[in-house]
């Protein structure tokens, strides 16, 4: 049984699997998020990887269900690294 609810059908997962091999995904999650518990967010990337979708995960200590400057800086560098490697 999955630890969390995922509203994806088998068709959705097949489509995502084909795109996931060429589309990088960054999954960020605050460790003190009380809206979407950290354990639930942390379970997402392994679920995607089980279906052939590559996913980078980054946890943020002290962050709740919001954004931080640290997260935005990491996102920026993550995007730039992927753009450089694709050119």
PDB file of N, CA, C and O in Angstrom:
ATOM      1  N   UNK A   1       0.846  -1.183   0.000  1.00  0.00           N
ATOM      2  CA  UNK A   1       0.000   0.000   0.000  1.00  0.00           C
ATOM      3  C   UNK A   1       0.885   1.238   0.000  1.00  0.00           C
ATOM      4  O   UNK A   1       1.867   1.312   0.739  1.00  0.00           O
ATOM      5  N   UNK A   2       0.528   2.212  -0.838  1.00  0.00           N
ATOM      6  CA  UNK A   2       1.288   3.458  -0.902  1.00  0.00           C
ATOM      7  C   UNK A   2       1.081   4.268   0.365  1.00  0.00           C
ATOM      8  O   UNK A   2       0.008   4.243   0.968  1.00  0.00           O
ATOM      9  N   UNK A   3       2.119   4.984   0.757  1.00  0.00           N
ATOM     10  CA  UNK A   3       2.076   5.839   1.935  1.00  0.00           C
ATOM     11  C   UNK A   3       1.232   7.089   1.686  1.00  0.00           C
ATOM     12  O   UNK A   3       0.833   7.760   2.637  1.00  0.00           O
ATOM     13  N   UNK A   4       0.966   7.398   0.467  1.00  0.00           N
ATOM     14  CA  UNK A   4       0.310   8.645   0.120  1.00  0.00           C
ATOM     15  C   UNK A   4      -0.633   8.432  -1.068  1.00  0.00           C
ATOM     16  O   UNK A   4      -0.574   7.407  -1.748  1.00  0.00           O
ATOM     17  N   UNK A   5      -1.479   9.393  -1.297  1.00  0.00           N
ATOM     18  CA  UNK A   5      -2.416   9.379  -2.415  1.00  0.00           C
ATOM     19  C   UNK A   5      -1.723   9.935  -3.644  1.00  0.00           C
ATOM     20  O   UNK A   5      -1.078  10.981  -3.570  1.00  0.00           O
ATOM     21  N   UNK A   6      -1.846   9.258  -4.764  1.00  0.00           N
ATOM     22  CA  UNK A   6      -1.346   9.795  -6.022  1.00  0.00           C
ATOM     23  C   UNK A   6      -2.442   9.647  -7.076  1.00  0.00           C
ATOM     24  O   UNK A   6      -2.869   8.534  -7.381  1.00  0.00           O
ATOM     25  N   UNK A   7      -2.894  10.768  -7.627  1.00  0.00           N
ATOM     26  CA  UNK A   7      -4.022  10.733  -8.567  1.00  0.00           C
ATOM     27  C   UNK A   7      -3.593  10.424  -9.999  1.00  0.00           C
ATOM     28  O   UNK A   7      -4.039  11.094 -10.930  1.00  0.00           O
ATOM     29  N   UNK A   8      -2.733   9.421 -10.192  1.00  0.00           N
ATOM     30  CA  UNK A   8      -2.236   9.098 -11.522  1.00  0.00           C
ATOM     31  C   UNK A   8      -2.761   7.732 -11.955  1.00  0.00           C
ATOM     32  O   UNK A   8      -2.703   6.759 -11.204  1.00  0.00           O
ATOM     33  N   UNK A   9      -3.261   7.684 -13.157  1.00  0.00           N
ATOM     34  CA  UNK A   9      -3.695   6.410 -13.709  1.00  0.00           C
ATOM     35  C   UNK A   9      -2.479   5.693 -14.301  1.00  0.00           C
ATOM     36  O   UNK A   9      -1.404   6.282 -14.416  1.00  0.00           O
ATOM     37  N   UNK A  10      -2.647   4.443 -14.670  1.00  0.00           N
ATOM     38  CA  UNK A  10      -1.565   3.709 -15.320  1.00  0.00           C
ATOM     39  C   UNK A  10      -1.148   4.376 -16.625  1.00  0.00           C
ATOM     40  O   UNK A  10       0.034   4.387 -16.968  1.00  0.00           O
ATOM     41  N   UNK A  11      -2.120   4.935 -17.359  1.00  0.00           N
ATOM     42  CA  UNK A  11      -1.812   5.650 -18.605  1.00  0.00           C
ATOM     43  C   UNK A  11      -0.963   6.878 -18.314  1.00  0.00           C
ATOM     44  O   UNK A  11      -0.002   7.155 -19.032  1.00  0.00           O
ATOM     45  N   UNK A  12      -1.315   7.619 -17.257  1.00  0.00           N
ATOM     46  CA  UNK A  12      -0.521   8.789 -16.858  1.00  0.00           C
ATOM     47  C   UNK A  12       0.908   8.376 -16.539  1.00  0.00           C
ATOM     48  O   UNK A  12       1.860   9.030 -16.966  1.00  0.00           O
ATOM     49  N   UNK A  13       1.056   7.291 -15.789  1.00  0.00           N
ATOM     50  CA  UNK A  13       2.388   6.829 -15.404  1.00  0.00           C
ATOM     51  C   UNK A  13       3.199   6.399 -16.611  1.00  0.00           C
ATOM     52  O   UNK A  13       4.405   6.643 -16.658  1.00  0.00           O
ATOM     53  N   UNK A  14       2.563   5.760 -17.595  1.00  0.00           N
ATOM     54  CA  UNK A  14       3.281   5.355 -18.807  1.00  0.00           C
ATOM     55  C   UNK A  14       3.768   6.586 -19.563  1.00  0.00           C
ATOM     56  O   UNK A  14       4.906   6.612 -20.031  1.00  0.00           O
ATOM     57  N   UNK A  15       2.922   7.604 -19.688  1.00  0.00           N
ATOM     58  CA  UNK A  15       3.305   8.840 -20.368  1.00  0.00           C
ATOM     59  C   UNK A  15       4.428   9.529 -19.607  1.00  0.00           C
ATOM     60  O   UNK A  15       5.417   9.951 -20.206  1.00  0.00           O
ATOM     61  N   UNK A  16       4.282   9.645 -18.291  1.00  0.00           N
ATOM     62  CA  UNK A  16       5.314  10.276 -17.482  1.00  0.00           C
ATOM     63  C   UNK A  16       6.632   9.510 -17.562  1.00  0.00           C
ATOM     64  O   UNK A  16       7.701  10.120 -17.586  1.00  0.00           O
ATOM     65  N   UNK A  17       6.565   8.196 -17.604  1.00  0.00           N
ATOM     66  CA  UNK A  17       7.783   7.390 -17.696  1.00  0.00           C
ATOM     67  C   UNK A  17       8.536   7.698 -18.975  1.00  0.00           C
ATOM     68  O   UNK A  17       9.764   7.792 -18.966  1.00  0.00           O
ATOM     69  N   UNK A  18       7.809   7.857 -20.082  1.00  0.00           N
ATOM     70  CA  UNK A  18       8.482   8.158 -21.350  1.00  0.00           C
ATOM     71  C   UNK A  18       9.078   9.564 -21.329  1.00  0.00           C
ATOM     72  O   UNK A  18      10.153   9.785 -21.887  1.00  0.00           O
ATOM     73  N   UNK A  19       8.399  10.507 -20.698  1.00  0.00           N
ATOM     74  CA  UNK A  19       8.914  11.873 -20.608  1.00  0.00           C
ATOM     75  C   UNK A  19       9.987  12.004 -19.532  1.00  0.00           C
ATOM     76  O   UNK A  19      10.911  12.808 -19.657  1.00  0.00           O
ATOM     77  N   UNK A  20       9.853  11.201 -18.468  1.00  0.00           N
ATOM     78  CA  UNK A  20      10.770  11.289 -17.337  1.00  0.00           C
ATOM     79  C   UNK A  20      12.196  10.929 -17.671  1.00  0.00           C
ATOM     80  O   UNK A  20      13.122  11.322 -16.960  1.00  0.00           O
ATOM     81  N   UNK A  21      12.385  10.186 -18.743  1.00  0.00           N
ATOM     82  CA  UNK A  21      13.754   9.831 -19.119  1.00  0.00           C
ATOM     83  C   UNK A  21      14.467  10.993 -19.800  1.00  0.00           C
ATOM     84  O   UNK A  21      15.695  10.993 -19.889  1.00  0.00           O
ATOM     85  N   UNK A  22      13.717  11.984 -20.283  1.00  0.00           N
ATOM     86  CA  UNK A  22      14.328  13.136 -20.953  1.00  0.00           C
ATOM     87  C   UNK A  22      14.050  14.463 -20.262  1.00  0.00           C
ATOM     88  O   UNK A  22      14.676  15.472 -20.585  1.00  0.00           O
ATOM     89  N   UNK A  23      13.123  14.472 -19.322  1.00  0.00           N
ATOM     90  CA  UNK A  23      12.758  15.703 -18.619  1.00  0.00           C
ATOM     91  C   UNK A  23      13.198  15.609 -17.163  1.00  0.00           C
ATOM     92  O   UNK A  23      12.636  14.826 -16.397  1.00  0.00           O
ATOM     93  N   UNK A  24      14.195  16.398 -16.774  1.00  0.00           N
ATOM     94  CA  UNK A  24      14.645  16.339 -15.381  1.00  0.00           C
ATOM     95  C   UNK A  24      13.581  16.880 -14.427  1.00  0.00           C
ATOM     96  O   UNK A  24      12.853  17.820 -14.747  1.00  0.00           O
ATOM     97  N   UNK A  25      13.511  16.264 -13.250  1.00  0.00           N
ATOM     98  CA  UNK A  25      12.551  16.687 -12.227  1.00  0.00           C
ATOM     99  C   UNK A  25      13.305  16.951 -10.927  1.00  0.00           C
ATOM    100  O   UNK A  25      14.115  16.134 -10.487  1.00  0.00           O
ATOM    101  N   UNK A  26      13.030  18.097 -10.324  1.00  0.00           N
ATOM    102  CA  UNK A  26      13.552  18.422  -8.997  1.00  0.00           C
ATOM    103  C   UNK A  26      12.371  18.454  -8.049  1.00  0.00           C
ATOM    104  O   UNK A  26      11.396  19.169  -8.280  1.00  0.00           O
ATOM    105  N   UNK A  27      12.462  17.675  -6.978  1.00  0.00           N
ATOM    106  CA  UNK A  27      11.396  17.610  -5.972  1.00  0.00           C
ATOM    107  C   UNK A  27      11.978  18.181  -4.688  1.00  0.00           C
ATOM    108  O   UNK A  27      12.879  17.589  -4.095  1.00  0.00           O
ATOM    109  N   UNK A  28      11.472  19.318  -4.260  1.00  0.00           N
ATOM    110  CA  UNK A  28      11.932  19.975  -3.036  1.00  0.00           C
ATOM    111  C   UNK A  28      10.845  19.880  -1.979  1.00  0.00           C
ATOM    112  O   UNK A  28       9.653  19.927  -2.283  1.00  0.00           O
ATOM    113  N   UNK A  29      11.284  19.745  -0.718  1.00  0.00           N
ATOM    114  CA  UNK A  29      10.280  19.637   0.342  1.00  0.00           C
ATOM    115  C   UNK A  29      10.836  20.167   1.663  1.00  0.00           C
ATOM    116  O   UNK A  29      11.959  19.848   2.056  1.00  0.00           O
ATOM    117  N   UNK A  30      10.035  20.971   2.328  1.00  0.00           N
ATOM    118  CA  UNK A  30      10.393  21.469   3.647  1.00  0.00           C
ATOM    119  C   UNK A  30      10.220  20.392   4.711  1.00  0.00           C
ATOM    120  O   UNK A  30       9.234  19.655   4.711  1.00  0.00           O
ATOM    121  N   UNK A  31      11.178  20.313   5.602  1.00  0.00           N
ATOM    122  CA  UNK A  31      11.164  19.239   6.600  1.00  0.00           C
ATOM    123  C   UNK A  31      10.182  19.473   7.750  1.00  0.00           C
ATOM    124  O   UNK A  31       9.887  18.548   8.507  1.00  0.00           O
ATOM    125  N   UNK A  32       9.675  20.703   7.886  1.00  0.00           N
ATOM    126  CA  UNK A  32       8.673  20.963   8.928  1.00  0.00           C
ATOM    127  C   UNK A  32       7.323  21.341   8.309  1.00  0.00           C
ATOM    128  O   UNK A  32       6.511  22.024   8.932  1.00  0.00           O
ATOM    129  N   UNK A  33       7.103  20.887   7.083  1.00  0.00           N
ATOM    130  CA  UNK A  33       5.839  21.113   6.384  1.00  0.00           C
ATOM    131  C   UNK A  33       4.734  20.354   7.114  1.00  0.00           C
ATOM    132  O   UNK A  33       4.813  19.135   7.265  1.00  0.00           O
ATOM    133  N   UNK A  34       3.709  21.069   7.565  1.00  0.00           N
ATOM    134  CA  UNK A  34       2.588  20.422   8.254  1.00  0.00           C
ATOM    135  C   UNK A  34       1.378  20.303   7.337  1.00  0.00           C
ATOM    136  O   UNK A  34       0.372  19.704   7.716  1.00  0.00           O
ATOM    137  N   UNK A  35       1.465  20.876   6.115  1.00  0.00           N
ATOM    138  CA  UNK A  35       0.382  20.749   5.139  1.00  0.00           C
ATOM    139  C   UNK A  35       0.527  19.436   4.377  1.00  0.00           C
ATOM    140  O   UNK A  35      -0.418  18.655   4.268  1.00  0.00           O
ATOM    141  N   UNK A  36       1.729  19.209   3.853  1.00  0.00           N
ATOM    142  CA  UNK A  36       2.090  17.927   3.231  1.00  0.00           C
ATOM    143  C   UNK A  36       3.267  17.406   4.040  1.00  0.00           C
ATOM    144  O   UNK A  36       4.388  17.894   3.900  1.00  0.00           O
ATOM    145  N   UNK A  37       3.014  16.423   4.879  1.00  0.00           N
ATOM    146  CA  UNK A  37       4.054  15.938   5.786  1.00  0.00           C
ATOM    147  C   UNK A  37       5.319  15.551   5.028  1.00  0.00           C
ATOM    148  O   UNK A  37       5.262  15.040   3.910  1.00  0.00           O
ATOM    149  N   UNK A  38       6.460  15.808   5.663  1.00  0.00           N
ATOM    150  CA  UNK A  38       7.747  15.530   5.030  1.00  0.00           C
ATOM    151  C   UNK A  38       7.843  14.077   4.568  1.00  0.00           C
ATOM    152  O   UNK A  38       8.347  13.809   3.478  1.00  0.00           O
ATOM    153  N   UNK A  39       7.371  13.150   5.376  1.00  0.00           N
ATOM    154  CA  UNK A  39       7.452  11.729   5.023  1.00  0.00           C
ATOM    155  C   UNK A  39       6.663  11.426   3.745  1.00  0.00           C
ATOM    156  O   UNK A  39       7.053  10.565   2.956  1.00  0.00           O
ATOM    157  N   UNK A  40       5.580  12.123   3.556  1.00  0.00           N
ATOM    158  CA  UNK A  40       4.780  11.949   2.338  1.00  0.00           C
ATOM    159  C   UNK A  40       5.544  12.509   1.139  1.00  0.00           C
ATOM    160  O   UNK A  40       5.639  11.855   0.100  1.00  0.00           O
ATOM    161  N   UNK A  41       6.086  13.716   1.285  1.00  0.00           N
ATOM    162  CA  UNK A  41       6.873  14.306   0.206  1.00  0.00           C
ATOM    163  C   UNK A  41       8.101  13.486  -0.130  1.00  0.00           C
ATOM    164  O   UNK A  41       8.468  13.344  -1.296  1.00  0.00           O
ATOM    165  N   UNK A  42       8.729  12.951   0.895  1.00  0.00           N
ATOM    166  CA  UNK A  42       9.943  12.158   0.719  1.00  0.00           C
ATOM    167  C   UNK A  42       9.636  10.845  -0.012  1.00  0.00           C
ATOM    168  O   UNK A  42      10.517  10.286  -0.665  1.00  0.00           O
ATOM    169  N   UNK A  43       8.414  10.356   0.089  1.00  0.00           N
ATOM    170  CA  UNK A  43       8.027   9.114  -0.584  1.00  0.00           C
ATOM    171  C   UNK A  43       7.767   9.321  -2.077  1.00  0.00           C
ATOM    172  O   UNK A  43       7.722   8.346  -2.827  1.00  0.00           O
ATOM    173  N   UNK A  44       7.598  10.555  -2.518  1.00  0.00           N
ATOM    174  CA  UNK A  44       7.287  10.831  -3.921  1.00  0.00           C
ATOM    175  C   UNK A  44       8.366  10.420  -4.905  1.00  0.00           C
ATOM    176  O   UNK A  44       8.070   9.691  -5.851  1.00  0.00           O
ATOM    177  N   UNK A  45       9.611  10.859  -4.720  1.00  0.00           N
ATOM    178  CA  UNK A  45      10.650  10.490  -5.675  1.00  0.00           C
ATOM    179  C   UNK A  45      10.862   8.979  -5.841  1.00  0.00           C
ATOM    180  O   UNK A  45      10.992   8.521  -6.975  1.00  0.00           O
ATOM    181  N   UNK A  46      10.901   8.187  -4.762  1.00  0.00           N
ATOM    182  CA  UNK A  46      11.022   6.737  -4.978  1.00  0.00           C
ATOM    183  C   UNK A  46       9.846   6.157  -5.764  1.00  0.00           C
ATOM    184  O   UNK A  46      10.025   5.227  -6.550  1.00  0.00           O
ATOM    185  N   UNK A  47       8.646   6.702  -5.558  1.00  0.00           N
ATOM    186  CA  UNK A  47       7.481   6.261  -6.330  1.00  0.00           C
ATOM    187  C   UNK A  47       7.706   6.544  -7.811  1.00  0.00           C
ATOM    188  O   UNK A  47       7.476   5.674  -8.651  1.00  0.00           O
ATOM    189  N   UNK A  48       8.155   7.754  -8.136  1.00  0.00           N
ATOM    190  CA  UNK A  48       8.408   8.098  -9.534  1.00  0.00           C
ATOM    191  C   UNK A  48       9.518   7.223 -10.119  1.00  0.00           C
ATOM    192  O   UNK A  48       9.400   6.724 -11.238  1.00  0.00           O
ATOM    193  N   UNK A  49      10.595   7.043  -9.351  1.00  0.00           N
ATOM    194  CA  UNK A  49      11.716   6.236  -9.840  1.00  0.00           C
ATOM    195  C   UNK A  49      11.304   4.785 -10.068  1.00  0.00           C
ATOM    196  O   UNK A  49      11.817   4.129 -10.974  1.00  0.00           O
ATOM    197  N   UNK A  50      10.390   4.288  -9.258  1.00  0.00           N
ATOM    198  CA  UNK A  50       9.868   2.927  -9.436  1.00  0.00           C
ATOM    199  C   UNK A  50       9.190   2.786 -10.795  1.00  0.00           C
ATOM    200  O   UNK A  50       9.107   1.691 -11.351  1.00  0.00           O
ATOM    201  N   UNK A  51       8.708   3.907 -11.320  1.00  0.00           N
ATOM    202  CA  UNK A  51       8.031   3.919 -12.614  1.00  0.00           C
ATOM    203  C   UNK A  51       8.923   4.484 -13.719  1.00  0.00           C
ATOM    204  O   UNK A  51       8.425   4.910 -14.761  1.00  0.00           O
ATOM    205  N   UNK A  52      10.237   4.489 -13.495  1.00  0.00           N
ATOM    206  CA  UNK A  52      11.184   4.892 -14.530  1.00  0.00           C
ATOM    207  C   UNK A  52      11.368   6.382 -14.716  1.00  0.00           C
ATOM    208  O   UNK A  52      11.880   6.820 -15.746  1.00  0.00           O
ATOM    209  N   UNK A  53      10.958   7.163 -13.738  1.00  0.00           N
ATOM    210  CA  UNK A  53      11.064   8.616 -13.842  1.00  0.00           C
ATOM    211  C   UNK A  53      12.168   9.091 -12.910  1.00  0.00           C
ATOM    212  O   UNK A  53      12.064   8.951 -11.691  1.00  0.00           O
ATOM    213  N   UNK A  54      13.222   9.652 -13.483  1.00  0.00           N
ATOM    214  CA  UNK A  54      14.343  10.147 -12.695  1.00  0.00           C
ATOM    215  C   UNK A  54      13.931  11.413 -11.948  1.00  0.00           C
ATOM    216  O   UNK A  54      13.254  12.280 -12.498  1.00  0.00           O
ATOM    217  N   UNK A  55      14.349  11.503 -10.693  1.00  0.00           N
ATOM    218  CA  UNK A  55      13.919  12.629  -9.866  1.00  0.00           C
ATOM    219  C   UNK A  55      14.992  12.955  -8.830  1.00  0.00           C
ATOM    220  O   UNK A  55      15.429  12.077  -8.086  1.00  0.00           O
ATOM    221  N   UNK A  56      15.413  14.215  -8.785  1.00  0.00           N
ATOM    222  CA  UNK A  56      16.326  14.680  -7.745  1.00  0.00           C
ATOM    223  C   UNK A  56      15.487  15.193  -6.577  1.00  0.00           C
ATOM    224  O   UNK A  56      14.484  15.877  -6.777  1.00  0.00           O
ATOM    225  N   UNK A  57      15.905  14.856  -5.356  1.00  0.00           N
ATOM    226  CA  UNK A  57      15.170  15.276  -4.165  1.00  0.00           C
ATOM    227  C   UNK A  57      16.067  16.158  -3.301  1.00  0.00           C
ATOM    228  O   UNK A  57      17.240  15.852  -3.088  1.00  0.00           O
ATOM    229  N   UNK A  58      15.499  17.251  -2.811  1.00  0.00           N
ATOM    230  CA  UNK A  58      16.232  18.159  -1.928  1.00  0.00           C
ATOM    231  C   UNK A  58      15.336  18.518  -0.751  1.00  0.00           C
ATOM    232  O   UNK A  58      14.233  19.033  -0.931  1.00  0.00           O
ATOM    233  N   UNK A  59      15.819  18.240   0.449  1.00  0.00           N
ATOM    234  CA  UNK A  59      15.078  18.549   1.672  1.00  0.00           C
ATOM    235  C   UNK A  59      15.609  19.846   2.276  1.00  0.00           C
ATOM    236  O   UNK A  59      16.799  20.145   2.182  1.00  0.00           O
ATOM    237  N   UNK A  60      14.715  20.608   2.895  1.00  0.00           N
ATOM    238  CA  UNK A  60      15.078  21.883   3.509  1.00  0.00           C
ATOM    239  C   UNK A  60      14.707  21.893   4.984  1.00  0.00           C
ATOM    240  O   UNK A  60      13.534  22.035   5.327  1.00  0.00           O
ATOM    241  N   UNK A  61      15.703  21.744   5.865  1.00  0.00           N
ATOM    242  CA  UNK A  61      15.444  21.800   7.310  1.00  0.00           C
ATOM    243  C   UNK A  61      14.856  23.160   7.690  1.00  0.00           C
ATOM    244  O   UNK A  61      15.304  24.197   7.202  1.00  0.00           O
ATOM    245  N   UNK A  62      13.861  23.142   8.553  1.00  0.00           N
ATOM    246  CA  UNK A  62      13.267  24.386   9.043  1.00  0.00           C
ATOM    247  C   UNK A  62      12.247  25.012   8.105  1.00  0.00           C
ATOM    248  O   UNK A  62      11.604  25.996   8.468  1.00  0.00           O
ATOM    249  N   UNK A  63      12.086  24.465   6.911  1.00  0.00           N
ATOM    250  CA  UNK A  63      11.139  25.048   5.953  1.00  0.00           C
ATOM    251  C   UNK A  63       9.784  24.356   6.069  1.00  0.00           C
ATOM    252  O   UNK A  63       9.695  23.131   6.139  1.00  0.00           O
ATOM    253  N   UNK A  64       8.728  25.178   6.087  1.00  0.00           N
ATOM    254  CA  UNK A  64       7.378  24.613   6.123  1.00  0.00           C
ATOM    255  C   UNK A  64       6.830  24.538   4.699  1.00  0.00           C
ATOM    256  O   UNK A  64       7.599  24.317   3.763  1.00  0.00           O
ATOM    257  N   UNK A  65       5.549  24.711   4.518  1.00  0.00           N
ATOM    258  CA  UNK A  65       4.900  24.610   3.205  1.00  0.00           C
ATOM    259  C   UNK A  65       5.024  25.959   2.491  1.00  0.00           C
ATOM    260  O   UNK A  65       4.031  26.656   2.279  1.00  0.00           O
ATOM    261  N   UNK A  66       6.245  26.311   2.129  1.00  0.00           N
ATOM    262  CA  UNK A  66       6.513  27.602   1.503  1.00  0.00           C
ATOM    263  C   UNK A  66       7.820  27.514   0.726  1.00  0.00           C
ATOM    264  O   UNK A  66       8.410  26.441   0.598  1.00  0.00           O
ATOM    265  N   UNK A  67       8.263  28.652   0.210  1.00  0.00           N
ATOM    266  CA  UNK A  67       9.542  28.753  -0.487  1.00  0.00           C
ATOM    267  C   UNK A  67      10.526  29.514   0.383  1.00  0.00           C
ATOM    268  O   UNK A  67      10.140  30.300   1.247  1.00  0.00           O
ATOM    269  N   UNK A  68      11.799  29.266   0.140  1.00  0.00           N
ATOM    270  CA  UNK A  68      12.826  30.046   0.820  1.00  0.00           C
ATOM    271  C   UNK A  68      13.833  30.528  -0.225  1.00  0.00           C
ATOM    272  O   UNK A  68      13.887  30.004  -1.337  1.00  0.00           O
ATOM    273  N   UNK A  69      14.621  31.525   0.143  1.00  0.00           N
ATOM    274  CA  UNK A  69      15.660  32.004  -0.766  1.00  0.00           C
ATOM    275  C   UNK A  69      16.666  30.898  -1.072  1.00  0.00           C
ATOM    276  O   UNK A  69      17.152  30.792  -2.198  1.00  0.00           O
ATOM    277  N   UNK A  70      16.977  30.073  -0.071  1.00  0.00           N
ATOM    278  CA  UNK A  70      17.904  28.954  -0.283  1.00  0.00           C
ATOM    279  C   UNK A  70      17.350  27.990  -1.337  1.00  0.00           C
ATOM    280  O   UNK A  70      18.080  27.532  -2.216  1.00  0.00           O
ATOM    281  N   UNK A  71      16.069  27.693  -1.238  1.00  0.00           N
ATOM    282  CA  UNK A  71      15.441  26.789  -2.204  1.00  0.00           C
ATOM    283  C   UNK A  71      15.459  27.389  -3.610  1.00  0.00           C
ATOM    284  O   UNK A  71      15.741  26.689  -4.583  1.00  0.00           O
ATOM    285  N   UNK A  72      15.161  28.675  -3.715  1.00  0.00           N
ATOM    286  CA  UNK A  72      15.166  29.333  -5.022  1.00  0.00           C
ATOM    287  C   UNK A  72      16.571  29.378  -5.619  1.00  0.00           C
ATOM    288  O   UNK A  72      16.730  29.208  -6.828  1.00  0.00           O
ATOM    289  N   UNK A  73      17.594  29.606  -4.787  1.00  0.00           N
ATOM    290  CA  UNK A  73      18.977  29.590  -5.286  1.00  0.00           C
ATOM    291  C   UNK A  73      19.356  28.194  -5.784  1.00  0.00           C
ATOM    292  O   UNK A  73      20.002  28.049  -6.822  1.00  0.00           O
ATOM    293  N   UNK A  74      18.947  27.175  -5.036  1.00  0.00           N
ATOM    294  CA  UNK A  74      19.234  25.807  -5.466  1.00  0.00           C
ATOM    295  C   UNK A  74      18.515  25.482  -6.773  1.00  0.00           C
ATOM    296  O   UNK A  74      19.097  24.862  -7.663  1.00  0.00           O
ATOM    297  N   UNK A  75      17.262  25.895  -6.892  1.00  0.00           N
ATOM    298  CA  UNK A  75      16.500  25.682  -8.120  1.00  0.00           C
ATOM    299  C   UNK A  75      17.194  26.360  -9.307  1.00  0.00           C
ATOM    300  O   UNK A  75      17.318  25.773 -10.381  1.00  0.00           O
ATOM    301  N   UNK A  76      17.638  27.587  -9.101  1.00  0.00           N
ATOM    302  CA  UNK A  76      18.325  28.312 -10.169  1.00  0.00           C
ATOM    303  C   UNK A  76      19.585  27.566 -10.617  1.00  0.00           C
ATOM    304  O   UNK A  76      19.807  27.389 -11.815  1.00  0.00           O
ATOM    305  N   UNK A  77      20.399  27.135  -9.671  1.00  0.00           N
ATOM    306  CA  UNK A  77      21.632  26.429 -10.048  1.00  0.00           C
ATOM    307  C   UNK A  77      21.318  25.070 -10.669  1.00  0.00           C
ATOM    308  O   UNK A  77      22.026  24.631 -11.575  1.00  0.00           O
ATOM    309  N   UNK A  78      20.275  24.405 -10.199  1.00  0.00           N
ATOM    310  CA  UNK A  78      19.862  23.114 -10.754  1.00  0.00           C
ATOM    311  C   UNK A  78      19.444  23.270 -12.220  1.00  0.00           C
ATOM    312  O   UNK A  78      19.827  22.469 -13.073  1.00  0.00           O
ATOM    313  N   UNK A  79      18.652  24.314 -12.500  1.00  0.00           N
ATOM    314  CA  UNK A  79      18.211  24.582 -13.885  1.00  0.00           C
ATOM    315  C   UNK A  79      19.413  24.933 -14.753  1.00  0.00           C
ATOM    316  O   UNK A  79      19.551  24.399 -15.854  1.00  0.00           O
ATOM    317  N   UNK A  80      20.278  25.812 -14.283  1.00  0.00           N
ATOM    318  CA  UNK A  80      21.445  26.222 -15.071  1.00  0.00           C
ATOM    319  C   UNK A  80      22.332  25.023 -15.402  1.00  0.00           C
ATOM    320  O   UNK A  80      22.834  24.917 -16.521  1.00  0.00           O
ATOM    321  N   UNK A  81      22.528  24.128 -14.447  1.00  0.00           N
ATOM    322  CA  UNK A  81      23.361  22.932 -14.679  1.00  0.00           C
ATOM    323  C   UNK A  81      22.748  22.055 -15.770  1.00  0.00           C
ATOM    324  O   UNK A  81      23.471  21.502 -16.600  1.00  0.00           O
ATOM    325  N   UNK A  82      21.427  21.926 -15.773  1.00  0.00           N
ATOM    326  CA  UNK A  82      20.783  21.099 -16.796  1.00  0.00           C
ATOM    327  C   UNK A  82      20.812  21.772 -18.159  1.00  0.00           C
ATOM    328  O   UNK A  82      20.946  21.094 -19.178  1.00  0.00           O
ATOM    329  N   UNK A  83      20.690  23.084 -18.195  1.00  0.00           N
ATOM    330  CA  UNK A  83      20.764  23.801 -19.459  1.00  0.00           C
ATOM    331  C   UNK A  83      22.175  23.701 -20.049  1.00  0.00           C
ATOM    332  O   UNK A  83      22.333  23.537 -21.259  1.00  0.00           O
ATOM    333  N   UNK A  84      23.191  23.798 -19.201  1.00  0.00           N
ATOM    334  CA  UNK A  84      24.574  23.693 -19.680  1.00  0.00           C
ATOM    335  C   UNK A  84      24.875  22.290 -20.201  1.00  0.00           C
ATOM    336  O   UNK A  84      25.564  22.141 -21.210  1.00  0.00           O
ATOM    337  N   UNK A  85      24.371  21.274 -19.532  1.00  0.00           N
ATOM    338  CA  UNK A  85      24.653  19.913 -19.951  1.00  0.00           C
ATOM    339  C   UNK A  85      23.883  19.520 -21.202  1.00  0.00           C
ATOM    340  O   UNK A  85      24.247  18.553 -21.870  1.00  0.00           O
ATOM    341  N   UNK A  86      22.821  20.256 -21.530  1.00  0.00           N
ATOM    342  CA  UNK A  86      22.035  19.926 -22.722  1.00  0.00           C
ATOM    343  C   UNK A  86      22.495  20.683 -23.961  1.00  0.00           C
ATOM    344  O   UNK A  86      22.024  20.406 -25.064  1.00  0.00           O
ATOM    345  N   UNK A  87      23.412  21.636 -23.792  1.00  0.00           N
ATOM    346  CA  UNK A  87      23.854  22.425 -24.966  1.00  0.00           C
ATOM    347  C   UNK A  87      25.145  21.899 -25.542  1.00  0.00           C
ATOM    348  O   UNK A  87      25.650  22.444 -26.523  1.00  0.00           O
TER     349      UNK A  87
END
